[in-house]
Amino acid sequence: MQTLPPPPPYTPSTTKQTKPSPLYQIVLSKQARNQHNLTPESLLYENKTRTREQPILRKPRRTNPIIWCGAILCLVFSLLLIFFGIATLIIFVAIKPKTPVFDTPAASLSVIYFNSPEFLNGDLIFLANFSNPNKKMNVKFEYLYFELYFSESLIATQVVQPFGQNPGEARLVSVHMLSSLVYLPPNHALELQKMEQRNRVMYNIRGTFRVRVKMGLFHYSYWLHGKCQIEMTSPPTGVLIAHSCRTKR
């Protein structure tokens, strides 16, 4: 019996090894060099950059109760202001408040004389008539101040006591204007002497008043200005013969 020859020894087939391209080798060498050249400072900067890029989520804080109380109080105060503003507007439209009126229905001039050509002495009394044309509002004159002028020169002042008026009420107040050694410019002094000789003396009365108006629970104040031009006969029995007055806020 013939024996079979042994099988030939196994030799692995040689596989074809691919050689990396020169460009790939350059990229790998650069990456290796960069990793080798990293310093601790650059590593720390890189870590910080990565940390900054990652979003930080925090738990929402609870609002302080004091802030809530302040916000509620501000809201209530704003609503009250709006309410009172609308209520005041409605009352104004319904009542239609009117301005009190100042007038001078009577006056008497008893003295005009000069101690020297430029120093005047005079005595004038006039009736100030205040009327409240409103039918549903009380008014109070808290401050009353009068000035007496000849031309543009102030020759006397007077303050009157405050008083109140009911709706539709009129009030007469006697005001005494006394001039004592009041300086007048020469041209004004000469003009007054000529008027006295002609039996026609003209003065200007200016009044400044602070008025307070009351409407139930509501009240407000404002300034009122009155101006009257009066023409009188000469003293000692000078009487009012003409006048014109106006009142404005």
PyMOL commands that set and color helices and strands:
alter all, ss='L'
color gray80, all
select helices_A, chain A and resi 22-37+40-53+65-95+186-198
alter helices_A, ss='H'
color red, helices_A
select strands_A, chain A and resi 101-116+119-131+138-150+153-160+163-165+170-183+201-215+218-232+238-248
alter strands_A, ss='S'
color yellow, strands_A
deselect
rebuild
show_as cartoon
